[in-house]
């Protein structure tokens, strides 16, 4: 499962991959605690059932055997990781990096949390796309909000929250989300916005609406939803991505600077579905951050984002599947790296992998110190000082996920008819450029 994978990766490096199960998770003391106001919290478990009818049986179904990750489970997973050699290799990578790297992160509180790194639909190992970009002042911006984004953030944040102020910490983090960017209207990139707006309404009311930068069809969707939940209309300030295309003044630029320290935020039309955009953001805790959304490789995006400190690019398909990527208007790993090289990006972080790659897609290019290339995972916590480490850690992580028998054959099973159509289309010069998006 995603949590199981997260626990395994945390044993390799807990800075990049936080431990998702708190140290005191063993035991059921939470169910024995009664607060001063008489309220008794009940610890939740997978497969827990609450009976509503018949009334005389109303309550938790105690016949179901409840289980959670015990210390024995965690120890067992740790043994698997140790046996794989991933911990040993990860320690060697960390030691080698420590000898050559100097700490330049003084005063930088920024972090990038990945709540989902898969495409289309949630699967066992990867949720759909979502990222939480925290600035130096503690406030944050979300880059796409796939379904389950808020739940994934809760799962991550509980690793940091301690003591009796958990609710206050959660409310503070939710209130600190000051803006959201949605790249295009596909559901796997925006369905989580409804939960987010509802949560912020509870915490902030209508006094602190977020800046919602999205394609025009998103606001039509929210307007229709508003007929059912009227309060949601007061929870955001709408900014059409078309009104913030590079070269234009951002309609809410002053608010973004005041709340987040962002000095410039520009959208770039890209080839995917109608109203698809990439974004280039200046003034973040990582410097200049460029995010592709879903798209074919775009030279225009590379130009606008030139000199990015961090490029986050979709890499839906592995190299060798260019025809399918072309047909579905996505990018391969190699095409994403090419855009990073054109952009002269300092770092590339690849995400939005096809669910055929629940673990790590193949990488033909060897990352170097000059161009670090990192693979994103759900629950990964990237900080400016950890970018190089994240790119170096890939060989250790691959040891956790050896290829299973038949897996390679399954990945190679594709529709050849679609490939031939794509090859014919690729032979037409400027098939996408004619639309002015490349």
HELIX and SHEET records of a PDB file:
HELIX    1   1 UNK A    2  UNK A   12  1                                  11    
HELIX    2   2 UNK A   29  UNK A   32  5                                   4    
HELIX    3   3 UNK A   55  UNK A   57  5                                   3    
HELIX    4   4 UNK A   71  UNK A   84  1                                  14    
HELIX    5   5 UNK A   86  UNK A  100  1                                  15    
HELIX    6   6 UNK A  149  UNK A  157  1                                   9    
HELIX    7   7 UNK A  166  UNK A  175  1                                  10    
HELIX    8   8 UNK A  187  UNK A  189  5                                   3    
HELIX    9   9 UNK A  193  UNK A  204  1                                  12    
HELIX   10  10 UNK A  216  UNK A  226  1                                  11    
HELIX   11  11 UNK A  230  UNK A  234  5                                   5    
HELIX   12  12 UNK A  241  UNK A  244  5                                   4    
HELIX   13  13 UNK A  253  UNK A  260  1                                   8    
HELIX   14  14 UNK A  299  UNK A  304  1                                   6    
HELIX   15  15 UNK A  322  UNK A  328  1                                   7    
HELIX   16  16 UNK A  333  UNK A  343  1                                  11    
HELIX   17  17 UNK A  384  UNK A  386  5                                   3    
HELIX   18  18 UNK A  387  UNK A  392  1                                   6    
HELIX   19  19 UNK A  394  UNK A  398  1                                   5    
HELIX   20  20 UNK A  407  UNK A  411  1                                   5    
HELIX   21  21 UNK A  416  UNK A  426  1                                  11    
HELIX   22  22 UNK A  433  UNK A  435  5                                   3    
SHEET    1   A 2 UNK A  50  UNK A  51  0                                        
SHEET    2   A 2 UNK A  59  UNK A  60 -1                                        
SHEET    1   B 7 UNK A 236  UNK A 240  0                                        
SHEET    2   B 7 UNK A 210  UNK A 214  1                                        
SHEET    3   B 7 UNK A 177  UNK A 181  1                                        
SHEET    4   B 7 UNK A 140  UNK A 145  1                                        
SHEET    5   B 7 UNK A 130  UNK A 134 -1                                        
SHEET    6   B 7 UNK A 111  UNK A 116 -1                                        
SHEET    7   B 7 UNK A 381  UNK A 382 -1                                        
SHEET    1   C 6 UNK A 264  UNK A 269  0                                        
SHEET    2   C 6 UNK A 277  UNK A 284 -1                                        
SHEET    3   C 6 UNK A 287  UNK A 291 -1                                        
SHEET    4   C 6 UNK A 310  UNK A 314  1                                        
SHEET    5   C 6 UNK A 347  UNK A 351  1                                        
SHEET    6   C 6 UNK A 372  UNK A 375  1                                        
END                                                                             
